[in-house]
Amino acid sequence: MMTLAKERCVACRPGSPQVSDAEAKDLLKQLPDWKVVECEGVKQLERTYRFSDFAQPTALAVRIAQRADQQDHHPKLAIEWGKLTVTWWTHAIKGLHRNDFIMAAQADELCAAPKA
């Protein structure tokens, strides 16, 4: 089984299928620190990374933004002192797509990677 972090996002258009609740539950097994939240009726995938300063969450946000540009799939990033909250969802389908789980896994990988 390929890990989510090694997958690439696929083009998603209006009408593309959202992941089912069962699929989301299965995918979350690879993302133990993420949770599905609902905002204005739209299911989203969210995680807060915690740090001991402001520079680390800012640097992680930049790395995630660079990867998001490479994959053409962009999150909501909220930087605060000591934390970065990352939220993924697919605007085109107003919900969760496999791409969101792929990008969440890649964000976790970027957080764990040695800092340059």
PAPA-944181 format. One record per atom (N, C-alpha, C): residue number from 1; residue in three letters; atom name; y negated, z negated, x. Coordinates in steps of 0.05 Angstrom, whole numbers, plus 5000, padded with zeros to 4 digits. Layout:
# PAPA-944181
+-------+-------+-------+------+------+------+
: sekol : marlo : kolfi :   c2 :   c3 :   c1 :
+-------+-------+-------+------+------+------+
:   NUM :   ala :    CA :    Y :    Z :    X :
...
+-------+-------+-------+------+------+------+
This chain:
# PAPA-944181
+-------+-------+-------+------+------+------+
: sekol : marlo : kolfi :   c2 :   c3 :   c1 :
+-------+-------+-------+------+------+------+
:     1 :   met :     N : 5024 : 5000 : 5017 :
:     1 :   met :    CA : 5000 : 5000 : 5000 :
:     1 :   met :     C : 4975 : 5000 : 5018 :
:     2 :   met :     N : 4957 : 5018 : 5012 :
:     2 :   met :    CA : 4932 : 5020 : 5027 :
:     2 :   met :     C : 4914 : 4997 : 5018 :
:     3 :   thr :     N : 4901 : 4984 : 5038 :
:     3 :   thr :    CA : 4882 : 4963 : 5030 :
:     3 :   thr :     C : 4857 : 4976 : 5020 :
:     4 :   leu :     N : 4844 : 4962 : 5002 :
:     4 :   leu :    CA : 4819 : 4972 : 4990 :
:     4 :   leu :     C : 4798 : 4980 : 5011 :
:     5 :   ala :     N : 4795 : 4963 : 5032 :
:     5 :   ala :    CA : 4775 : 4968 : 5052 :
:     5 :   ala :     C : 4778 : 4994 : 5066 :
:     6 :   lys :     N : 4802 : 5005 : 5067 :
:     6 :   lys :    CA : 4808 : 5030 : 5081 :
:     6 :   lys :     C : 4803 : 5055 : 5063 :
:     7 :   glu :     N : 4800 : 5051 : 5037 :
:     7 :   glu :    CA : 4796 : 5073 : 5019 :
:     7 :   glu :     C : 4767 : 5082 : 5020 :
:     8 :   arg :     N : 4762 : 5106 : 5010 :
:     8 :   arg :    CA : 4735 : 5117 : 5007 :
:     8 :   arg :     C : 4728 : 5120 : 4978 :
:     9 :   cys :     N : 4703 : 5117 : 4971 :
:     9 :   cys :    CA : 4694 : 5121 : 4944 :
:     9 :   cys :     C : 4698 : 5151 : 4936 :
:    10 :   val :     N : 4704 : 5155 : 4911 :
:    10 :   val :    CA : 4705 : 5182 : 4899 :
:    10 :   val :     C : 4682 : 5186 : 4881 :
:    11 :   ala :     N : 4674 : 5210 : 4877 :
:    11 :   ala :    CA : 4651 : 5216 : 4859 :
:    11 :   ala :     C : 4658 : 5206 : 4831 :
:    12 :   cys :     N : 4639 : 5192 : 4820 :
:    12 :   cys :    CA : 4643 : 5181 : 4793 :
:    12 :   cys :     C : 4621 : 5192 : 4775 :
:    13 :   arg :     N : 4629 : 5202 : 4752 :
:    13 :   arg :    CA : 4610 : 5214 : 4733 :
:    13 :   arg :     C : 4612 : 5200 : 4707 :
:    14 :   pro :     N : 4592 : 5203 : 4690 :
:    14 :   pro :    CA : 4594 : 5192 : 4663 :
:    14 :   pro :     C : 4620 : 5202 : 4651 :
:    15 :   gly :     N : 4635 : 5184 : 4638 :
:    15 :   gly :    CA : 4661 : 5191 : 4627 :
:    15 :   gly :     C : 4684 : 5184 : 4644 :
:    16 :   ser :     N : 4679 : 5178 : 4670 :
:    16 :   ser :    CA : 4701 : 5169 : 4688 :
:    16 :   ser :     C : 4711 : 5143 : 4677 :
:    17 :   pro :     N : 4737 : 5137 : 4680 :
:    17 :   pro :    CA : 4748 : 5113 : 4668 :
:    17 :   pro :     C : 4739 : 5088 : 4683 :
:    18 :   gln :     N : 4733 : 5067 : 4667 :
:    18 :   gln :    CA : 4729 : 5041 : 4679 :
:    18 :   gln :     C : 4756 : 5029 : 4685 :
:    19 :   val :     N : 4757 : 5010 : 4704 :
:    19 :   val :    CA : 4782 : 4996 : 4709 :
:    19 :   val :     C : 4787 : 4978 : 4685 :
:    20 :   ser :     N : 4812 : 4975 : 4678 :
:    20 :   ser :    CA : 4820 : 4957 : 4656 :
:    20 :   ser :     C : 4819 : 4929 : 4666 :
:    21 :   asp :     N : 4820 : 4910 : 4647 :
:    21 :   asp :    CA : 4820 : 4881 : 4655 :
:    21 :   asp :     C : 4845 : 4876 : 4672 :
:    22 :   ala :     N : 4867 : 4888 : 4666 :
:    22 :   ala :    CA : 4892 : 4884 : 4681 :
:    22 :   ala :     C : 4889 : 4895 : 4709 :
:    23 :   glu :     N : 4877 : 4919 : 4711 :
:    23 :   glu :    CA : 4872 : 4931 : 4738 :
:    23 :   glu :     C : 4853 : 4914 : 4754 :
:    24 :   ala :     N : 4832 : 4904 : 4741 :
:    24 :   ala :    CA : 4813 : 4887 : 4755 :
:    24 :   ala :     C : 4826 : 4862 : 4766 :
:    25 :   lys :     N : 4843 : 4850 : 4749 :
:    25 :   lys :    CA : 4857 : 4825 : 4758 :
:    25 :   lys :     C : 4874 : 4831 : 4782 :
:    26 :   asp :     N : 4888 : 4854 : 4782 :
:    26 :   asp :    CA : 4905 : 4861 : 4804 :
:    26 :   asp :     C : 4889 : 4867 : 4829 :
:    27 :   leu :     N : 4867 : 4881 : 4827 :
:    27 :   leu :    CA : 4850 : 4888 : 4850 :
:    27 :   leu :     C : 4837 : 4863 : 4861 :
:    28 :   leu :     N : 4830 : 4843 : 4844 :
:    28 :   leu :    CA : 4818 : 4819 : 4854 :
:    28 :   leu :     C : 4836 : 4802 : 4871 :
:    29 :   lys :     N : 4862 : 4808 : 4871 :
:    29 :   lys :    CA : 4881 : 4794 : 4888 :
:    29 :   lys :     C : 4874 : 4800 : 4918 :
:    30 :   gln :     N : 4863 : 4823 : 4923 :
:    30 :   gln :    CA : 4854 : 4831 : 4950 :
:    30 :   gln :     C : 4826 : 4820 : 4956 :
:    31 :   leu :     N : 4812 : 4809 : 4936 :
:    31 :   leu :    CA : 4784 : 4801 : 4939 :
:    31 :   leu :     C : 4781 : 4772 : 4928 :
:    32 :   pro :     N : 4794 : 4752 : 4941 :
:    32 :   pro :    CA : 4794 : 4726 : 4929 :
:    32 :   pro :     C : 4767 : 4712 : 4925 :
:    33 :   asp :     N : 4747 : 4721 : 4940 :
:    33 :   asp :    CA : 4721 : 4708 : 4938 :
:    33 :   asp :     C : 4702 : 4722 : 4918 :
:    34 :   trp :     N : 4711 : 4743 : 4906 :
:    34 :   trp :    CA : 4695 : 4758 : 4887 :
:    34 :   trp :     C : 4703 : 4750 : 4858 :
:    35 :   lys :     N : 4684 : 4754 : 4840 :
:    35 :   lys :    CA : 4689 : 4748 : 4812 :
:    35 :   lys :     C : 4677 : 4770 : 4795 :
:    36 :   val :     N : 4688 : 4774 : 4771 :
:    36 :   val :    CA : 4677 : 4792 : 4752 :
:    36 :   val :     C : 4657 : 4776 : 4735 :
:    37 :   val :     N : 4633 : 4786 : 4733 :
:    37 :   val :    CA : 4612 : 4774 : 4717 :
:    37 :   val :     C : 4603 : 4795 : 4697 :
:    38 :   glu :     N : 4589 : 4786 : 4676 :
:    38 :   glu :    CA : 4578 : 4805 : 4657 :
:    38 :   glu :     C : 4548 : 4800 : 4655 :
:    39 :   cys :     N : 4533 : 4822 : 4657 :
:    39 :   cys :    CA : 4504 : 4821 : 4656 :
:    39 :   cys :     C : 4495 : 4842 : 4635 :
:    40 :   glu :     N : 4483 : 4833 : 4614 :
:    40 :   glu :    CA : 4474 : 4851 : 4592 :
:    40 :   glu :     C : 4496 : 4869 : 4583 :
:    41 :   gly :     N : 4520 : 4858 : 4580 :
:    41 :   gly :    CA : 4543 : 4872 : 4569 :
:    41 :   gly :     C : 4557 : 4890 : 4589 :
:    42 :   val :     N : 4548 : 4890 : 4614 :
:    42 :   val :    CA : 4560 : 4907 : 4635 :
:    42 :   val :     C : 4576 : 4889 : 4654 :
:    43 :   lys :     N : 4602 : 4895 : 4657 :
:    43 :   lys :    CA : 4619 : 4880 : 4676 :
:    43 :   lys :     C : 4611 : 4889 : 4705 :
:    44 :   gln :     N : 4608 : 4868 : 4722 :
:    44 :   gln :    CA : 4600 : 4873 : 4750 :
:    44 :   gln :     C : 4618 : 4855 : 4768 :
:    45 :   leu :     N : 4619 : 4863 : 4793 :
:    45 :   leu :    CA : 4634 : 4848 : 4813 :
:    45 :   leu :     C : 4614 : 4835 : 4831 :
:    46 :   glu :     N : 4617 : 4808 : 4835 :
:    46 :   glu :    CA : 4597 : 4793 : 4850 :
:    46 :   glu :     C : 4608 : 4773 : 4869 :
:    47 :   arg :     N : 4595 : 4770 : 4892 :
:    47 :   arg :    CA : 4602 : 4749 : 4911 :
:    47 :   arg :     C : 4576 : 4740 : 4925 :
:    48 :   thr :     N : 4576 : 4714 : 4931 :
:    48 :   thr :    CA : 4554 : 4703 : 4947 :
:    48 :   thr :     C : 4565 : 4694 : 4974 :
:    49 :   tyr :     N : 4554 : 4706 : 4995 :
:    49 :   tyr :    CA : 4561 : 4698 : 5023 :
:    49 :   tyr :     C : 4541 : 4676 : 5031 :
:    50 :   arg :     N : 4551 : 4656 : 5045 :
:    50 :   arg :    CA : 4534 : 4633 : 5053 :
:    50 :   arg :     C : 4531 : 4632 : 5084 :
:    51 :   phe :     N : 4507 : 4625 : 5092 :
:    51 :   phe :    CA : 4500 : 4624 : 5121 :
:    51 :   phe :     C : 4482 : 4600 : 5126 :
:    52 :   ser :     N : 4476 : 4596 : 5152 :
:    52 :   ser :    CA : 4460 : 4572 : 5159 :
:    52 :   ser :     C : 4431 : 4580 : 5166 :
:    53 :   asp :     N : 4423 : 4604 : 5160 :
:    53 :   asp :    CA : 4395 : 4612 : 5166 :
:    53 :   asp :     C : 4388 : 4636 : 5148 :
:    54 :   phe :     N : 4366 : 4649 : 5154 :
:    54 :   phe :    CA : 4357 : 4672 : 5139 :
:    54 :   phe :     C : 4364 : 4698 : 5152 :
:    55 :   ala :     N : 4366 : 4698 : 5179 :
:    55 :   ala :    CA : 4372 : 4723 : 5193 :
:    55 :   ala :     C : 4400 : 4734 : 5188 :
:    56 :   gln :     N : 4420 : 4717 : 5185 :
:    56 :   gln :    CA : 4447 : 4726 : 5181 :
:    56 :   gln :     C : 4451 : 4741 : 5154 :
:    57 :   pro :     N : 4442 : 4729 : 5132 :
:    57 :   pro :    CA : 4445 : 4744 : 5107 :
:    57 :   pro :     C : 4429 : 4770 : 5107 :
:    58 :   thr :     N : 4406 : 4770 : 5120 :
:    58 :   thr :    CA : 4390 : 4795 : 5122 :
:    58 :   thr :     C : 4405 : 4816 : 5138 :
:    59 :   ala :     N : 4417 : 4808 : 5160 :
:    59 :   ala :    CA : 4432 : 4827 : 5177 :
:    59 :   ala :     C : 4456 : 4838 : 5162 :
:    60 :   leu :     N : 4470 : 4821 : 5147 :
:    60 :   leu :    CA : 4493 : 4831 : 5132 :
:    60 :   leu :     C : 4484 : 4850 : 5110 :
:    61 :   ala :     N : 4461 : 4844 : 5097 :
:    61 :   ala :    CA : 4451 : 4862 : 5077 :
:    61 :   ala :     C : 4445 : 4890 : 5088 :
:    62 :   val :     N : 4435 : 4891 : 5113 :
:    62 :   val :    CA : 4429 : 4917 : 5126 :
:    62 :   val :     C : 4455 : 4931 : 5131 :
:    63 :   arg :     N : 4475 : 4917 : 5141 :
:    63 :   arg :    CA : 4501 : 4931 : 5146 :
:    63 :   arg :     C : 4514 : 4941 : 5121 :
:    64 :   ile :     N : 4512 : 4925 : 5099 :
:    64 :   ile :    CA : 4523 : 4934 : 5074 :
:    64 :   ile :     C : 4507 : 4958 : 5063 :
:    65 :   ala :     N : 4481 : 4958 : 5066 :
:    65 :   ala :    CA : 4464 : 4980 : 5057 :
:    65 :   ala :     C : 4471 : 5006 : 5072 :
:    66 :   gln :     N : 4476 : 5004 : 5098 :
:    66 :   gln :    CA : 4484 : 5027 : 5114 :
:    66 :   gln :     C : 4511 : 5038 : 5105 :
:    67 :   arg :     N : 4530 : 5021 : 5099 :
:    67 :   arg :    CA : 4556 : 5030 : 5090 :
:    67 :   arg :     C : 4553 : 5042 : 5062 :
:    68 :   ala :     N : 4537 : 5030 : 5045 :
:    68 :   ala :    CA : 4532 : 5040 : 5018 :
:    68 :   ala :     C : 4521 : 5068 : 5019 :
:    69 :   asp :     N : 4503 : 5073 : 5037 :
:    69 :   asp :    CA : 4492 : 5100 : 5041 :
:    69 :   asp :     C : 4514 : 5120 : 5049 :
:    70 :   gln :     N : 4532 : 5111 : 5067 :
:    70 :   gln :    CA : 4553 : 5129 : 5077 :
:    70 :   gln :     C : 4572 : 5136 : 5054 :
:    71 :   gln :     N : 4577 : 5117 : 5036 :
:    71 :   gln :    CA : 4595 : 5122 : 5013 :
:    71 :   gln :     C : 4581 : 5131 : 4988 :
:    72 :   asp :     N : 4555 : 5132 : 4989 :
:    72 :   asp :    CA : 4539 : 5140 : 4966 :
:    72 :   asp :     C : 4545 : 5123 : 4941 :
:    73 :   his :     N : 4547 : 5097 : 4946 :
:    73 :   his :    CA : 4552 : 5077 : 4924 :
:    73 :   his :     C : 4537 : 5052 : 4932 :
:    74 :   his :     N : 4518 : 5044 : 4916 :
:    74 :   his :    CA : 4498 : 5024 : 4924 :
:    74 :   his :     C : 4499 : 4999 : 4907 :
:    75 :   pro :     N : 4497 : 4975 : 4919 :
:    75 :   pro :    CA : 4498 : 4950 : 4905 :
:    75 :   pro :     C : 4470 : 4939 : 4899 :
:    76 :   lys :     N : 4470 : 4918 : 4885 :
:    76 :   lys :    CA : 4447 : 4900 : 4883 :
:    76 :   lys :     C : 4450 : 4879 : 4905 :
:    77 :   leu :     N : 4430 : 4876 : 4921 :
:    77 :   leu :    CA : 4430 : 4856 : 4943 :
:    77 :   leu :     C : 4408 : 4836 : 4939 :
:    78 :   ala :     N : 4415 : 4811 : 4938 :
:    78 :   ala :    CA : 4395 : 4790 : 4935 :
:    78 :   ala :     C : 4396 : 4771 : 4959 :
:    79 :   ile :     N : 4376 : 4773 : 4976 :
:    79 :   ile :    CA : 4375 : 4757 : 5000 :
:    79 :   ile :     C : 4358 : 4732 : 4996 :
:    80 :   glu :     N : 4369 : 4709 : 5003 :
:    80 :   glu :    CA : 4355 : 4684 : 5002 :
:    80 :   glu :     C : 4361 : 4669 : 5028 :
:    81 :   trp :     N : 4346 : 4648 : 5033 :
:    81 :   trp :    CA : 4352 : 4632 : 5057 :
:    81 :   trp :     C : 4380 : 4621 : 5053 :
:    82 :   gly :     N : 4397 : 4627 : 5073 :
:    82 :   gly :    CA : 4424 : 4616 : 5073 :
:    82 :   gly :     C : 4445 : 4631 : 5056 :
:    83 :   lys :     N : 4437 : 4652 : 5042 :
:    83 :   lys :    CA : 4457 : 4666 : 5026 :
:    83 :   lys :     C : 4449 : 4695 : 5019 :
:    84 :   leu :     N : 4470 : 4710 : 5015 :
:    84 :   leu :    CA : 4466 : 4738 : 5005 :
:    84 :   leu :     C : 4485 : 4741 : 4982 :
:    85 :   thr :     N : 4474 : 4749 : 4959 :
:    85 :   thr :    CA : 4491 : 4755 : 4936 :
:    85 :   thr :     C : 4492 : 4785 : 4933 :
:    86 :   val :     N : 4517 : 4795 : 4931 :
:    86 :   val :    CA : 4522 : 4824 : 4929 :
:    86 :   val :     C : 4535 : 4829 : 4903 :
:    87 :   thr :     N : 4525 : 4849 : 4888 :
:    87 :   thr :    CA : 4535 : 4856 : 4862 :
:    87 :   thr :     C : 4540 : 4886 : 4861 :
:    88 :   trp :     N : 4565 : 4893 : 4854 :
:    88 :   trp :    CA : 4573 : 4921 : 4851 :
:    88 :   trp :     C : 4580 : 4927 : 4822 :
:    89 :   trp :     N : 4572 : 4950 : 4813 :
:    89 :   trp :    CA : 4581 : 4962 : 4788 :
:    89 :   trp :     C : 4573 : 4991 : 4789 :
:    90 :   thr :     N : 4585 : 5006 : 4771 :
:    90 :   thr :    CA : 4580 : 5035 : 4771 :
:    90 :   thr :     C : 4562 : 5042 : 4748 :
:    91 :   his :     N : 4538 : 5049 : 4755 :
:    91 :   his :    CA : 4517 : 5054 : 4735 :
:    91 :   his :     C : 4525 : 5077 : 4716 :
:    92 :   ala :     N : 4538 : 5098 : 4727 :
:    92 :   ala :    CA : 4545 : 5122 : 4711 :
:    92 :   ala :     C : 4564 : 5115 : 4688 :
:    93 :   ile :     N : 4580 : 5094 : 4691 :
:    93 :   ile :    CA : 4599 : 5087 : 4670 :
:    93 :   ile :     C : 4593 : 5060 : 4658 :
:    94 :   lys :     N : 4571 : 5048 : 4667 :
:    94 :   lys :    CA : 4562 : 5022 : 4656 :
:    94 :   lys :     C : 4585 : 5001 : 4657 :
:    95 :   gly :     N : 4598 : 4999 : 4680 :
:    95 :   gly :    CA : 4620 : 4980 : 4684 :
:    95 :   gly :     C : 4632 : 4983 : 4711 :
:    96 :   leu :     N : 4657 : 4973 : 4713 :
:    96 :   leu :    CA : 4671 : 4973 : 4738 :
:    96 :   leu :     C : 4689 : 4997 : 4742 :
:    97 :   his :     N : 4688 : 5008 : 4766 :
:    97 :   his :    CA : 4705 : 5030 : 4774 :
:    97 :   his :     C : 4719 : 5020 : 4800 :
:    98 :   arg :     N : 4741 : 5034 : 4807 :
:    98 :   arg :    CA : 4755 : 5026 : 4832 :
:    98 :   arg :     C : 4736 : 5026 : 4856 :
:    99 :   asn :     N : 4716 : 5044 : 4856 :
:    99 :   asn :    CA : 4696 : 5045 : 4878 :
:    99 :   asn :     C : 4683 : 5018 : 4883 :
:   100 :   asp :     N : 4678 : 5003 : 4862 :
:   100 :   asp :    CA : 4665 : 4977 : 4865 :
:   100 :   asp :     C : 4682 : 4958 : 4881 :
:   101 :   phe :     N : 4708 : 4958 : 4876 :
:   101 :   phe :    CA : 4727 : 4941 : 4890 :
:   101 :   phe :     C : 4730 : 4950 : 4919 :
:   102 :   ile :     N : 4730 : 4977 : 4923 :
:   102 :   ile :    CA : 4731 : 4987 : 4950 :
:   102 :   ile :     C : 4707 : 4977 : 4966 :
:   103 :   met :     N : 4684 : 4979 : 4955 :
:   103 :   met :    CA : 4659 : 4971 : 4969 :
:   103 :   met :     C : 4658 : 4941 : 4973 :
:   104 :   ala :     N : 4668 : 4926 : 4954 :
:   104 :   ala :    CA : 4669 : 4897 : 4958 :
:   104 :   ala :     C : 4687 : 4890 : 4982 :
:   105 :   ala :     N : 4710 : 4903 : 4984 :
:   105 :   ala :    CA : 4728 : 4899 : 5006 :
:   105 :   ala :     C : 4715 : 4907 : 5033 :
:   106 :   gln :     N : 4700 : 4928 : 5032 :
:   106 :   gln :    CA : 4686 : 4937 : 5057 :
:   106 :   gln :     C : 4664 : 4917 : 5064 :
:   107 :   ala :     N : 4650 : 4906 : 5044 :
:   107 :   ala :    CA : 4630 : 4886 : 5050 :
:   107 :   ala :     C : 4642 : 4861 : 5063 :
:   108 :   asp :     N : 4666 : 4853 : 5053 :
:   108 :   asp :    CA : 4679 : 4830 : 5066 :
:   108 :   asp :     C : 4686 : 4836 : 5095 :
:   109 :   glu :     N : 4695 : 4861 : 5100 :
:   109 :   glu :    CA : 4702 : 4869 : 5127 :
:   109 :   glu :     C : 4677 : 4869 : 5144 :
:   110 :   leu :     N : 4655 : 4878 : 5134 :
:   110 :   leu :    CA : 4630 : 4878 : 5150 :
:   110 :   leu :     C : 4621 : 4849 : 5156 :
:   111 :   cys :     N : 4625 : 4831 : 5137 :
:   111 :   cys :    CA : 4617 : 4803 : 5142 :
:   111 :   cys :     C : 4635 : 4791 : 5164 :
:   112 :   ala :     N : 4660 : 4798 : 5164 :
:   112 :   ala :    CA : 4679 : 4787 : 5184 :
:   112 :   ala :     C : 4677 : 4799 : 5211 :
:   113 :   ala :     N : 4665 : 4823 : 5213 :
:   113 :   ala :    CA : 4664 : 4838 : 5238 :
:   113 :   ala :     C : 4645 : 4824 : 5258 :
:   114 :   pro :     N : 4652 : 4826 : 5283 :
:   114 :   pro :    CA : 4633 : 4814 : 5303 :
:   114 :   pro :     C : 4606 : 4828 : 5302 :
:   115 :   lys :     N : 4586 : 4812 : 5305 :
:   115 :   lys :    CA : 4558 : 4823 : 5303 :
:   115 :   lys :     C : 4551 : 4836 : 5329 :
:   116 :   ala :     N : 4538 : 4860 : 5327 :
:   116 :   ala :    CA : 4530 : 4874 : 5351 :
:   116 :   ala :     C : 4506 : 4862 : 5364 :
+-------+-------+-------+------+------+------+
